[in-house]
Amino acid sequence: MLPLILLTLVLLWQFVLLGYTFTLAGNAADEAVRAATAADPGAREGACEAAGLEKLPDAWGGTVSCGTGGGYVTADVTLRVPVLFPGSIGFPFEVEGHAGAVEEETG
């Protein structure tokens, strides 16, 4: 019975890590877009990427890509789901977070 209980706990923990990764990706994308809309037009992409990476723990190192155009700012965050321990190997699939907002006018 003990192996079955341990296997169940490991699976539950892995699902917690999966959910937390989705939460991190969404939050990092939201924060990246918020920082970009408040920045000067020439510095929006840099502010976006910096804010997105700042909100990610080191164990969930991912990529943040930002785009601006047509009065709209978007951010895409891509993370890998860790296997059992954050900072270790990851599953071969990625979790994505996406956010967008209208650029703030200055002046």
MIMIRO-388087 format. One record per atom (N, C-alpha, C, O, CB): residue in three letters; x, y, z; atom name. Coordinates in Angstrom, 1 decimal. Glycine has a CB too. Layout:
BEGIN
['ALA', [X, Y, Z], 'CA']
...
//
This chain:
BEGIN
['MET', [0.8, -1.2, 0.0], 'N']
['MET', [0.0, 0.0, 0.0], 'CA']
['MET', [0.9, 1.3, 0.0], 'C']
['MET', [0.5, 2.3, -0.6], 'O']
['MET', [-0.9, 0.0, 1.2], 'CB']
['LEU', [2.0, 1.2, 0.7], 'N']
['LEU', [2.9, 2.4, 0.8], 'CA']
['LEU', [3.4, 2.9, -0.6], 'C']
['LEU', [3.4, 4.1, -0.8], 'O']
['LEU', [4.1, 2.1, 1.6], 'CB']
['PRO', [3.8, 2.0, -1.5], 'N']
['PRO', [4.2, 2.5, -2.9], 'CA']
['PRO', [3.0, 3.2, -3.6], 'C']
['PRO', [3.3, 4.2, -4.3], 'O']
['PRO', [4.7, 1.3, -3.7], 'CB']
['LEU', [1.8, 2.7, -3.4], 'N']
['LEU', [0.7, 3.4, -4.1], 'CA']
['LEU', [0.5, 4.8, -3.5], 'C']
['LEU', [0.1, 5.7, -4.2], 'O']
['LEU', [-0.6, 2.5, -3.9], 'CB']
['ILE', [0.6, 4.9, -2.2], 'N']
['ILE', [0.4, 6.2, -1.5], 'CA']
['ILE', [1.5, 7.2, -2.0], 'C']
['ILE', [1.3, 8.3, -2.3], 'O']
['ILE', [0.5, 6.1, 0.0], 'CB']
['LEU', [2.8, 6.7, -2.0], 'N']
['LEU', [3.9, 7.5, -2.5], 'CA']
['LEU', [3.7, 8.0, -3.9], 'C']
['LEU', [4.0, 9.1, -4.3], 'O']
['LEU', [5.2, 6.8, -2.3], 'CB']
['LEU', [3.3, 7.0, -4.8], 'N']
['LEU', [3.1, 7.4, -6.2], 'CA']
['LEU', [2.0, 8.4, -6.3], 'C']
['LEU', [2.1, 9.4, -7.1], 'O']
['LEU', [2.7, 6.1, -7.0], 'CB']
['THR', [0.9, 8.3, -5.5], 'N']
['THR', [-0.2, 9.3, -5.5], 'CA']
['THR', [0.4, 10.7, -5.1], 'C']
['THR', [0.0, 11.7, -5.7], 'O']
['THR', [-1.3, 8.9, -4.6], 'CB']
['LEU', [1.2, 10.7, -4.1], 'N']
['LEU', [1.7, 12.0, -3.6], 'CA']
['LEU', [2.7, 12.6, -4.6], 'C']
['LEU', [2.6, 13.8, -4.8], 'O']
['LEU', [2.5, 11.8, -2.3], 'CB']
['VAL', [3.5, 11.8, -5.3], 'N']
['VAL', [4.4, 12.3, -6.3], 'CA']
['VAL', [3.5, 12.9, -7.5], 'C']
['VAL', [3.8, 14.0, -8.0], 'O']
['VAL', [5.3, 11.2, -6.9], 'CB']
['LEU', [2.5, 12.2, -7.9], 'N']
['LEU', [1.6, 12.7, -9.0], 'CA']
['LEU', [0.9, 14.0, -8.6], 'C']
['LEU', [0.8, 14.9, -9.4], 'O']
['LEU', [0.6, 11.7, -9.4], 'CB']
['LEU', [0.4, 14.1, -7.4], 'N']
['LEU', [-0.2, 15.3, -6.9], 'CA']
['LEU', [0.8, 16.5, -6.9], 'C']
['LEU', [0.5, 17.6, -7.3], 'O']
['LEU', [-0.8, 15.1, -5.5], 'CB']
['TRP', [2.0, 16.2, -6.4], 'N']
['TRP', [3.0, 17.2, -6.4], 'CA']
['TRP', [3.3, 17.7, -7.8], 'C']
['TRP', [3.5, 18.9, -8.0], 'O']
['TRP', [4.3, 16.7, -5.7], 'CB']
['GLN', [3.4, 16.8, -8.8], 'N']
['GLN', [3.7, 17.2, -10.1], 'CA']
['GLN', [2.6, 18.1, -10.7], 'C']
['GLN', [2.8, 19.0, -11.4], 'O']
['GLN', [3.9, 16.0, -11.0], 'CB']
['PHE', [1.3, 17.8, -10.4], 'N']
['PHE', [0.2, 18.6, -10.8], 'CA']
['PHE', [0.3, 20.0, -10.2], 'C']
['PHE', [-0.1, 21.0, -10.8], 'O']
['PHE', [-1.1, 17.9, -10.5], 'CB']
['VAL', [0.7, 20.1, -8.9], 'N']
['VAL', [0.9, 21.4, -8.3], 'CA']
['VAL', [2.0, 22.2, -9.0], 'C']
['VAL', [1.8, 23.4, -9.3], 'O']
['VAL', [1.3, 21.2, -6.8], 'CB']
['LEU', [3.1, 21.6, -9.4], 'N']
['LEU', [4.1, 22.2, -10.2], 'CA']
['LEU', [3.6, 22.7, -11.5], 'C']
['LEU', [3.9, 23.8, -12.0], 'O']
['LEU', [5.3, 21.3, -10.3], 'CB']
['LEU', [2.8, 21.9, -12.2], 'N']
['LEU', [2.2, 22.3, -13.4], 'CA']
['LEU', [1.3, 23.5, -13.3], 'C']
['LEU', [1.4, 24.5, -14.1], 'O']
['LEU', [1.4, 21.1, -14.0], 'CB']
['GLY', [0.4, 23.5, -12.3], 'N']
['GLY', [-0.4, 24.7, -12.0], 'CA']
['GLY', [0.3, 25.9, -11.7], 'C']
['GLY', [0.0, 27.0, -12.1], 'O']
['GLY', [-1.4, 24.3, -11.0], 'CB']
['TYR', [1.3, 25.7, -10.9], 'N']
['TYR', [2.2, 26.9, -10.4], 'CA']
['TYR', [2.9, 27.5, -11.6], 'C']
['TYR', [3.1, 28.7, -11.7], 'O']
['TYR', [3.1, 26.5, -9.3], 'CB']
['THR', [3.3, 26.6, -12.6], 'N']
['THR', [4.0, 27.1, -13.8], 'CA']
['THR', [3.1, 27.9, -14.6], 'C']
['THR', [3.5, 29.0, -15.1], 'O']
['THR', [4.6, 25.9, -14.6], 'CB']
['PHE', [1.8, 27.5, -14.8], 'N']
['PHE', [0.8, 28.3, -15.5], 'CA']
['PHE', [0.6, 29.6, -14.8], 'C']
['PHE', [0.5, 30.6, -15.5], 'O']
['PHE', [-0.5, 27.5, -15.6], 'CB']
['THR', [0.5, 29.6, -13.5], 'N']
['THR', [0.3, 30.9, -12.8], 'CA']
['THR', [1.5, 31.8, -12.9], 'C']
['THR', [1.3, 33.0, -13.2], 'O']
['THR', [0.1, 30.6, -11.3], 'CB']
['LEU', [2.7, 31.3, -12.9], 'N']
['LEU', [3.9, 32.1, -13.1], 'CA']
['LEU', [4.0, 32.7, -14.5], 'C']
['LEU', [4.3, 33.9, -14.6], 'O']
['LEU', [5.2, 31.3, -12.8], 'CB']
['ALA', [3.6, 31.9, -15.5], 'N']
['ALA', [3.7, 32.4, -16.8], 'CA']
['ALA', [2.7, 33.5, -17.1], 'C']
['ALA', [3.0, 34.6, -17.7], 'O']
['ALA', [3.4, 31.3, -17.8], 'CB']
['GLY', [1.5, 33.4, -16.6], 'N']
['GLY', [0.4, 34.4, -16.7], 'CA']
['GLY', [0.8, 35.7, -16.0], 'C']
['GLY', [0.6, 36.8, -16.5], 'O']
['GLY', [-0.9, 33.9, -16.2], 'CB']
['ASN', [1.3, 35.5, -14.7], 'N']
['ASN', [1.6, 36.7, -13.9], 'CA']
['ASN', [2.8, 37.4, -14.6], 'C']
['ASN', [2.8, 38.7, -14.6], 'O']
['ASN', [2.0, 36.3, -12.5], 'CB']
['ALA', [3.8, 36.7, -15.0], 'N']
['ALA', [5.0, 37.4, -15.6], 'CA']
['ALA', [4.6, 38.1, -16.9], 'C']
['ALA', [5.1, 39.2, -17.2], 'O']
['ALA', [6.1, 36.3, -16.0], 'CB']
['ALA', [3.7, 37.6, -17.7], 'N']
['ALA', [3.2, 38.2, -18.9], 'CA']
['ALA', [2.4, 39.5, -18.5], 'C']
['ALA', [2.6, 40.5, -19.2], 'O']
['ALA', [2.3, 37.3, -19.7], 'CB']
['ASP', [1.6, 39.4, -17.5], 'N']
['ASP', [0.8, 40.6, -17.1], 'CA']
['ASP', [1.7, 41.7, -16.6], 'C']
['ASP', [1.5, 42.9, -16.9], 'O']
['ASP', [-0.2, 40.2, -15.9], 'CB']
['GLU', [2.7, 41.4, -15.8], 'N']
['GLU', [3.6, 42.4, -15.2], 'CA']
['GLU', [4.5, 43.0, -16.3], 'C']
['GLU', [4.8, 44.1, -16.3], 'O']
['GLU', [4.5, 41.7, -14.2], 'CB']
['ALA', [4.9, 42.1, -17.3], 'N']
['ALA', [5.7, 42.7, -18.4], 'CA']
['ALA', [4.9, 43.7, -19.2], 'C']
['ALA', [5.5, 44.7, -19.6], 'O']
['ALA', [6.1, 41.5, -19.3], 'CB']
['VAL', [3.7, 43.4, -19.5], 'N']
['VAL', [2.8, 44.3, -20.3], 'CA']
['VAL', [2.6, 45.6, -19.5], 'C']
['VAL', [2.6, 46.7, -20.0], 'O']
['VAL', [1.5, 43.7, -20.7], 'CB']
['ARG', [2.3, 45.5, -18.2], 'N']
['ARG', [2.1, 46.6, -17.4], 'CA']
['ARG', [3.3, 47.6, -17.4], 'C']
['ARG', [3.2, 48.8, -17.5], 'O']
['ARG', [1.7, 46.2, -15.9], 'CB']
['ALA', [4.5, 47.0, -17.3], 'N']
['ALA', [5.7, 47.8, -17.3], 'CA']
['ALA', [6.0, 48.4, -18.6], 'C']
['ALA', [6.4, 49.6, -18.7], 'O']
['ALA', [7.0, 46.9, -16.9], 'CB']
['ALA', [5.6, 47.7, -19.7], 'N']
['ALA', [5.8, 48.3, -21.0], 'CA']
['ALA', [4.9, 49.4, -21.3], 'C']
['ALA', [5.3, 50.4, -22.0], 'O']
['ALA', [5.6, 47.2, -22.1], 'CB']
['THR', [3.6, 49.4, -20.9], 'N']
['THR', [2.7, 50.5, -21.1], 'CA']
['THR', [3.1, 51.7, -20.4], 'C']
['THR', [2.7, 52.8, -20.8], 'O']
['THR', [1.3, 50.0, -20.8], 'CB']
['ALA', [3.7, 51.6, -19.3], 'N']
['ALA', [4.1, 52.7, -18.5], 'CA']
['ALA', [5.5, 53.3, -18.9], 'C']
['ALA', [5.8, 54.4, -18.5], 'O']
['ALA', [4.2, 52.4, -17.0], 'CB']
['ALA', [6.2, 52.6, -19.8], 'N']
['ALA', [7.5, 53.1, -20.2], 'CA']
['ALA', [7.4, 54.1, -21.4], 'C']
['ALA', [6.4, 54.1, -22.0], 'O']
['ALA', [8.4, 51.9, -20.5], 'CB']
['ASP', [8.5, 54.8, -21.7], 'N']
['ASP', [8.5, 55.6, -22.8], 'CA']
['ASP', [8.4, 54.8, -24.1], 'C']
['ASP', [8.9, 53.6, -24.1], 'O']
['ASP', [9.8, 56.5, -22.9], 'CB']
['PRO', [7.9, 55.3, -25.2], 'N']
['PRO', [7.7, 54.5, -26.4], 'CA']
['PRO', [9.0, 53.8, -26.9], 'C']
['PRO', [8.9, 52.7, -27.4], 'O']
['PRO', [7.2, 55.3, -27.5], 'CB']
['GLY', [10.1, 54.4, -26.8], 'N']
['GLY', [11.4, 53.8, -27.3], 'CA']
['GLY', [11.9, 52.7, -26.4], 'C']
['GLY', [12.7, 51.9, -26.8], 'O']
['GLY', [12.4, 54.9, -27.5], 'CB']
['ALA', [11.5, 52.7, -25.1], 'N']
['ALA', [12.0, 51.8, -24.2], 'CA']
['ALA', [11.0, 50.7, -23.8], 'C']
['ALA', [11.3, 50.0, -22.8], 'O']
['ALA', [12.5, 52.5, -22.9], 'CB']
['ARG', [9.9, 50.6, -24.5], 'N']
['ARG', [8.9, 49.6, -24.1], 'CA']
['ARG', [9.3, 48.2, -24.2], 'C']
['ARG', [9.0, 47.4, -23.2], 'O']
['ARG', [7.7, 49.8, -25.0], 'CB']
['GLU', [10.0, 47.8, -25.2], 'N']
['GLU', [10.3, 46.4, -25.4], 'CA']
['GLU', [11.3, 45.9, -24.3], 'C']
['GLU', [11.2, 44.9, -23.7], 'O']
['GLU', [10.9, 46.1, -26.8], 'CB']
['GLY', [12.3, 46.8, -24.0], 'N']
['GLY', [13.3, 46.5, -23.0], 'CA']
['GLY', [12.7, 46.4, -21.6], 'C']
['GLY', [13.0, 45.5, -20.8], 'O']
['GLY', [14.4, 47.5, -23.0], 'CB']
['ALA', [11.8, 47.4, -21.3], 'N']
['ALA', [11.1, 47.4, -20.0], 'CA']
['ALA', [10.2, 46.2, -19.9], 'C']
['ALA', [10.1, 45.6, -18.8], 'O']
['ALA', [10.3, 48.7, -19.8], 'CB']
['CYS', [9.6, 45.8, -21.0], 'N']
['CYS', [8.7, 44.6, -21.0], 'CA']
['CYS', [9.5, 43.3, -20.6], 'C']
['CYS', [9.1, 42.6, -19.8], 'O']
['CYS', [8.0, 44.5, -22.3], 'CB']
['GLU', [10.6, 43.1, -21.3], 'N']
['GLU', [11.3, 41.9, -21.1], 'CA']
['GLU', [12.0, 41.8, -19.7], 'C']
['GLU', [12.0, 40.8, -19.1], 'O']
['GLU', [12.4, 41.7, -22.2], 'CB']
['ALA', [12.5, 43.0, -19.3], 'N']
['ALA', [13.1, 43.0, -17.9], 'CA']
['ALA', [12.1, 42.8, -16.8], 'C']
['ALA', [12.4, 42.0, -15.9], 'O']
['ALA', [13.7, 44.4, -17.7], 'CB']
['ALA', [10.9, 43.3, -16.9], 'N']
['ALA', [9.9, 43.1, -15.9], 'CA']
['ALA', [9.4, 41.7, -15.9], 'C']
['ALA', [9.1, 41.1, -14.9], 'O']
['ALA', [8.7, 44.1, -16.1], 'CB']
['GLY', [9.2, 41.1, -17.1], 'N']
['GLY', [8.8, 39.7, -17.2], 'CA']
['GLY', [9.8, 38.8, -16.6], 'C']
['GLY', [9.4, 37.9, -15.8], 'O']
['GLY', [8.5, 39.3, -18.6], 'CB']
['LEU', [11.0, 38.9, -16.9], 'N']
['LEU', [12.1, 38.1, -16.3], 'CA']
['LEU', [12.2, 38.3, -14.8], 'C']
['LEU', [12.6, 37.3, -14.1], 'O']
['LEU', [13.4, 38.3, -17.0], 'CB']
['GLU', [12.0, 39.5, -14.4], 'N']
['GLU', [12.2, 39.8, -12.9], 'CA']
['GLU', [11.1, 39.1, -12.1], 'C']
['GLU', [11.4, 38.7, -10.9], 'O']
['GLU', [12.0, 41.3, -12.7], 'CB']
['LYS', [10.0, 38.8, -12.6], 'N']
['LYS', [8.9, 38.2, -11.9], 'CA']
['LYS', [9.0, 36.6, -11.9], 'C']
['LYS', [8.2, 36.0, -11.3], 'O']
['LYS', [7.6, 38.6, -12.5], 'CB']
['LEU', [10.0, 36.1, -12.6], 'N']
['LEU', [10.2, 34.6, -12.6], 'CA']
['LEU', [11.2, 34.2, -11.7], 'C']
['LEU', [12.3, 34.8, -11.6], 'O']
['LEU', [10.5, 34.2, -14.1], 'CB']
['PRO', [10.9, 33.2, -10.8], 'N']
['PRO', [12.0, 32.6, -10.0], 'CA']
['PRO', [13.1, 32.0, -10.8], 'C']
['PRO', [12.9, 31.6, -12.0], 'O']
['PRO', [11.4, 31.6, -9.0], 'CB']
['ASP', [14.3, 32.0, -10.3], 'N']
['ASP', [15.4, 31.4, -11.0], 'CA']
['ASP', [15.2, 30.0, -11.5], 'C']
['ASP', [15.7, 29.6, -12.6], 'O']
['ASP', [16.7, 31.5, -10.2], 'CB']
['ALA', [14.5, 29.2, -10.7], 'N']
['ALA', [14.3, 27.8, -11.1], 'CA']
['ALA', [13.4, 27.7, -12.3], 'C']
['ALA', [13.4, 26.6, -12.9], 'O']
['ALA', [13.7, 27.1, -9.9], 'CB']
['TRP', [12.6, 28.7, -12.6], 'N']
['TRP', [11.7, 28.7, -13.7], 'CA']
['TRP', [12.2, 29.6, -14.8], 'C']
['TRP', [11.4, 30.3, -15.5], 'O']
['TRP', [10.3, 29.1, -13.3], 'CB']
['GLY', [13.5, 29.6, -15.1], 'N']
['GLY', [14.0, 30.4, -16.1], 'CA']
['GLY', [13.3, 30.2, -17.5], 'C']
['GLY', [13.2, 29.0, -17.9], 'O']
['GLY', [15.5, 30.2, -16.3], 'CB']
['GLY', [12.8, 31.2, -18.0], 'N']
['GLY', [12.1, 31.1, -19.3], 'CA']
['GLY', [12.4, 32.2, -20.2], 'C']
['GLY', [13.4, 32.9, -20.0], 'O']
['GLY', [10.6, 31.0, -19.0], 'CB']
['THR', [11.6, 32.3, -21.3], 'N']
['THR', [11.8, 33.4, -22.2], 'CA']
['THR', [10.6, 34.3, -22.2], 'C']
['THR', [9.5, 33.9, -22.0], 'O']
['THR', [12.0, 32.8, -23.6], 'CB']
['VAL', [10.9, 35.6, -22.4], 'N']
['VAL', [9.9, 36.6, -22.5], 'CA']
['VAL', [10.1, 37.4, -23.8], 'C']
['VAL', [11.1, 37.9, -24.1], 'O']
['VAL', [9.9, 37.6, -21.3], 'CB']
['SER', [9.0, 37.4, -24.6], 'N']
['SER', [9.1, 38.1, -25.9], 'CA']
['SER', [8.0, 39.1, -25.9], 'C']
['SER', [6.8, 38.8, -25.6], 'O']
['SER', [9.0, 37.2, -27.1], 'CB']
['CYS', [8.3, 40.3, -26.3], 'N']
['CYS', [7.4, 41.4, -26.3], 'CA']
['CYS', [7.2, 42.1, -27.7], 'C']
['CYS', [8.2, 42.0, -28.5], 'O']
['CYS', [7.8, 42.5, -25.3], 'CB']
['GLY', [6.1, 42.6, -27.9], 'N']
['GLY', [5.9, 43.3, -29.2], 'CA']
['GLY', [5.0, 44.5, -29.0], 'C']
['GLY', [4.1, 44.5, -28.2], 'O']
['GLY', [5.2, 42.3, -30.2], 'CB']
['THR', [5.3, 45.5, -29.8], 'N']
['THR', [4.4, 46.7, -29.8], 'CA']
['THR', [4.0, 47.0, -31.2], 'C']
['THR', [4.8, 46.7, -32.2], 'O']
['THR', [5.2, 47.9, -29.1], 'CB']
['GLY', [2.9, 47.6, -31.4], 'N']
['GLY', [2.5, 48.1, -32.7], 'CA']
['GLY', [1.0, 48.4, -32.7], 'C']
['GLY', [0.2, 47.7, -32.0], 'O']
['GLY', [2.8, 47.0, -33.7], 'CB']
['GLY', [0.6, 49.4, -33.4], 'N']
['GLY', [-0.8, 49.7, -33.5], 'CA']
['GLY', [-1.4, 50.2, -32.2], 'C']
['GLY', [-2.6, 50.0, -32.0], 'O']
['GLY', [-1.6, 48.6, -34.0], 'CB']
['GLY', [-0.6, 50.7, -31.3], 'N']
['GLY', [-1.1, 51.2, -30.1], 'CA']
['GLY', [-1.3, 50.1, -29.1], 'C']
['GLY', [-2.1, 50.3, -28.1], 'O']
['GLY', [-2.3, 51.9, -30.3], 'CB']
['TYR', [-0.7, 48.9, -29.3], 'N']
['TYR', [-1.0, 47.8, -28.4], 'CA']
['TYR', [0.3, 47.1, -28.1], 'C']
['TYR', [1.2, 47.0, -28.9], 'O']
['TYR', [-1.9, 46.7, -29.2], 'CB']
['VAL', [0.5, 46.7, -26.8], 'N']
['VAL', [1.7, 46.0, -26.3], 'CA']
['VAL', [1.3, 44.6, -26.0], 'C']
['VAL', [0.3, 44.3, -25.3], 'O']
['VAL', [2.3, 46.7, -25.1], 'CB']
['THR', [2.1, 43.6, -26.4], 'N']
['THR', [1.8, 42.2, -26.1], 'CA']
['THR', [3.1, 41.6, -25.5], 'C']
['THR', [4.2, 42.0, -25.7], 'O']
['THR', [1.4, 41.4, -27.3], 'CB']
['ALA', [2.9, 40.6, -24.6], 'N']
['ALA', [4.0, 39.8, -24.0], 'CA']
['ALA', [3.6, 38.4, -24.0], 'C']
['ALA', [2.5, 38.0, -23.7], 'O']
['ALA', [4.3, 40.3, -22.6], 'CB']
['ASP', [4.6, 37.6, -24.4], 'N']
['ASP', [4.5, 36.1, -24.4], 'CA']
['ASP', [5.6, 35.5, -23.5], 'C']
['ASP', [6.8, 35.8, -23.7], 'O']
['ASP', [4.5, 35.5, -25.8], 'CB']
['VAL', [5.2, 34.7, -22.5], 'N']
['VAL', [6.2, 34.1, -21.6], 'CA']
['VAL', [6.1, 32.6, -21.8], 'C']
['VAL', [5.0, 32.0, -21.8], 'O']
['VAL', [5.9, 34.5, -20.1], 'CB']
['THR', [7.2, 32.0, -22.0], 'N']
['THR', [7.3, 30.5, -22.2], 'CA']
['THR', [8.2, 29.9, -21.1], 'C']
['THR', [9.3, 30.3, -20.9], 'O']
['THR', [7.9, 30.2, -23.6], 'CB']
['LEU', [7.6, 28.9, -20.4], 'N']
['LEU', [8.3, 28.3, -19.3], 'CA']
['LEU', [8.2, 26.7, -19.5], 'C']
['LEU', [7.3, 26.2, -20.1], 'O']
['LEU', [7.7, 28.6, -18.0], 'CB']
['ARG', [9.2, 26.1, -19.0], 'N']
['ARG', [9.2, 24.6, -19.0], 'CA']
['ARG', [8.7, 24.1, -17.6], 'C']
['ARG', [9.1, 24.7, -16.6], 'O']
['ARG', [10.6, 24.0, -19.4], 'CB']
['VAL', [7.9, 23.1, -17.6], 'N']
['VAL', [7.4, 22.5, -16.3], 'CA']
['VAL', [8.5, 21.6, -15.7], 'C']
['VAL', [8.9, 20.7, -16.4], 'O']
['VAL', [6.1, 21.7, -16.5], 'CB']
['PRO', [9.0, 21.9, -14.5], 'N']
['PRO', [10.0, 21.0, -13.9], 'CA']
['PRO', [9.5, 19.7, -13.5], 'C']
['PRO', [8.3, 19.5, -13.2], 'O']
['PRO', [10.6, 21.7, -12.7], 'CB']
['VAL', [10.4, 18.7, -13.5], 'N']
['VAL', [10.0, 17.3, -13.1], 'CA']
['VAL', [10.4, 17.2, -11.6], 'C']
['VAL', [11.6, 17.2, -11.3], 'O']
['VAL', [10.8, 16.3, -13.9], 'CB']
['LEU', [9.4, 17.2, -10.8], 'N']
['LEU', [9.5, 17.0, -9.3], 'CA']
['LEU', [10.2, 18.1, -8.5], 'C']
['LEU', [9.7, 18.5, -7.5], 'O']
['LEU', [10.2, 15.8, -9.0], 'CB']
['PHE', [11.3, 18.7, -9.0], 'N']
['PHE', [12.0, 19.7, -8.3], 'CA']
['PHE', [12.3, 20.9, -9.2], 'C']
['PHE', [12.9, 20.7, -10.2], 'O']
['PHE', [13.3, 19.2, -7.7], 'CB']
['PRO', [11.8, 22.1, -8.8], 'N']
['PRO', [12.1, 23.3, -9.6], 'CA']
['PRO', [13.7, 23.5, -9.8], 'C']
['PRO', [14.4, 23.3, -8.8], 'O']
['PRO', [11.5, 24.5, -9.0], 'CB']
['GLY', [14.1, 23.8, -11.0], 'N']
['GLY', [15.5, 23.9, -11.2], 'CA']
['GLY', [16.1, 22.7, -11.8], 'C']
['GLY', [17.3, 22.7, -12.2], 'O']
['GLY', [16.2, 24.4, -10.0], 'CB']
['SER', [15.4, 21.6, -11.8], 'N']
['SER', [15.9, 20.3, -12.3], 'CA']
['SER', [15.5, 20.2, -13.8], 'C']
['SER', [15.1, 21.2, -14.4], 'O']
['SER', [15.4, 19.1, -11.5], 'CB']
['ILE', [15.5, 19.0, -14.3], 'N']
['ILE', [15.1, 18.8, -15.7], 'CA']
['ILE', [13.6, 19.2, -15.9], 'C']
['ILE', [12.9, 19.2, -14.9], 'O']
['ILE', [15.4, 17.4, -16.1], 'CB']
['GLY', [13.3, 19.5, -17.1], 'N']
['GLY', [11.9, 19.8, -17.4], 'CA']
['GLY', [11.2, 18.9, -18.3], 'C']
['GLY', [11.9, 18.1, -19.0], 'O']
['GLY', [11.8, 21.2, -17.9], 'CB']
['PHE', [9.9, 18.9, -18.4], 'N']
['PHE', [9.2, 18.1, -19.3], 'CA']
['PHE', [9.4, 18.6, -20.7], 'C']
['PHE', [9.8, 19.8, -20.9], 'O']
['PHE', [7.7, 18.0, -19.0], 'CB']
['PRO', [9.2, 17.8, -21.8], 'N']
['PRO', [9.5, 18.3, -23.1], 'CA']
['PRO', [8.4, 19.2, -23.7], 'C']
['PRO', [8.5, 19.6, -24.8], 'O']
['PRO', [9.6, 17.1, -24.0], 'CB']
['PHE', [7.5, 19.6, -22.9], 'N']
['PHE', [6.5, 20.6, -23.4], 'CA']
['PHE', [6.6, 21.9, -22.6], 'C']
['PHE', [7.2, 21.9, -21.5], 'O']
['PHE', [5.0, 20.0, -23.2], 'CB']
['GLU', [6.1, 22.9, -23.1], 'N']
['GLU', [6.2, 24.2, -22.5], 'CA']
['GLU', [4.8, 24.8, -22.2], 'C']
['GLU', [3.8, 24.5, -22.8], 'O']
['GLU', [7.0, 25.2, -23.5], 'CB']
['VAL', [4.8, 25.7, -21.2], 'N']
['VAL', [3.7, 26.4, -20.8], 'CA']
['VAL', [3.8, 27.8, -21.2], 'C']
['VAL', [4.9, 28.4, -21.1], 'O']
['VAL', [3.4, 26.3, -19.2], 'CB']
['GLU', [2.8, 28.4, -21.8], 'N']
['GLU', [2.8, 29.8, -22.3], 'CA']
['GLU', [1.8, 30.7, -21.6], 'C']
['GLU', [0.7, 30.3, -21.3], 'O']
['GLU', [2.6, 29.8, -23.8], 'CB']
['GLY', [2.3, 31.9, -21.3], 'N']
['GLY', [1.4, 32.9, -20.8], 'CA']
['GLY', [1.4, 34.1, -21.8], 'C']
['GLY', [2.4, 34.4, -22.4], 'O']
['GLY', [1.9, 33.4, -19.4], 'CB']
['HIS', [0.2, 34.7, -22.0], 'N']
['HIS', [0.1, 35.8, -23.0], 'CA']
['HIS', [-0.7, 36.9, -22.3], 'C']
['HIS', [-1.7, 36.6, -21.7], 'O']
['HIS', [-0.6, 35.3, -24.3], 'CB']
['ALA', [-0.3, 38.1, -22.6], 'N']
['ALA', [-1.0, 39.3, -22.1], 'CA']
['ALA', [-0.9, 40.4, -23.1], 'C']
['ALA', [0.1, 40.5, -23.9], 'O']
['ALA', [-0.5, 39.7, -20.7], 'CB']
['GLY', [-1.8, 41.3, -23.1], 'N']
['GLY', [-1.8, 42.5, -24.0], 'CA']
['GLY', [-2.5, 43.6, -23.3], 'C']
['GLY', [-3.4, 43.4, -22.5], 'O']
['GLY', [-2.4, 42.2, -25.3], 'CB']
['ALA', [-2.1, 44.8, -23.7], 'N']
['ALA', [-2.7, 46.1, -23.2], 'CA']
['ALA', [-2.5, 47.2, -24.2], 'C']
['ALA', [-1.6, 47.1, -25.0], 'O']
['ALA', [-2.2, 46.4, -21.8], 'CB']
['VAL', [-3.4, 48.2, -24.1], 'N']
['VAL', [-3.3, 49.4, -24.9], 'CA']
['VAL', [-2.2, 50.3, -24.4], 'C']
['VAL', [-2.1, 50.4, -23.2], 'O']
['VAL', [-4.6, 50.1, -25.0], 'CB']
['GLU', [-1.4, 50.8, -25.3], 'N']
['GLU', [-0.3, 51.7, -24.8], 'CA']
['GLU', [-0.8, 53.0, -24.2], 'C']
['GLU', [-1.9, 53.5, -24.7], 'O']
['GLU', [0.6, 52.1, -26.0], 'CB']
['GLU', [-0.2, 53.4, -23.1], 'N']
['GLU', [-0.6, 54.7, -22.5], 'CA']
['GLU', [-0.1, 55.9, -23.3], 'C']
['GLU', [1.0, 55.8, -23.8], 'O']
['GLU', [-0.1, 54.7, -21.0], 'CB']
['GLU', [-0.9, 56.9, -23.4], 'N']
['GLU', [-0.4, 58.1, -24.1], 'CA']
['GLU', [0.4, 59.0, -23.1], 'C']
['GLU', [0.1, 59.0, -21.9], 'O']
['GLU', [-1.6, 58.9, -24.6], 'CB']
['THR', [1.4, 59.6, -23.6], 'N']
['THR', [2.2, 60.5, -22.8], 'CA']
['THR', [1.9, 61.9, -23.3], 'C']
['THR', [1.7, 62.2, -24.4], 'O']
['THR', [3.7, 60.2, -22.9], 'CB']
['GLY', [2.0, 62.8, -22.3], 'N']
['GLY', [1.8, 64.2, -22.6], 'CA']
['GLY', [0.6, 64.7, -22.1], 'C']
['GLY', [0.3, 65.9, -22.3], 'O']
['GLY', [1.9, 64.4, -24.1], 'CB']
//
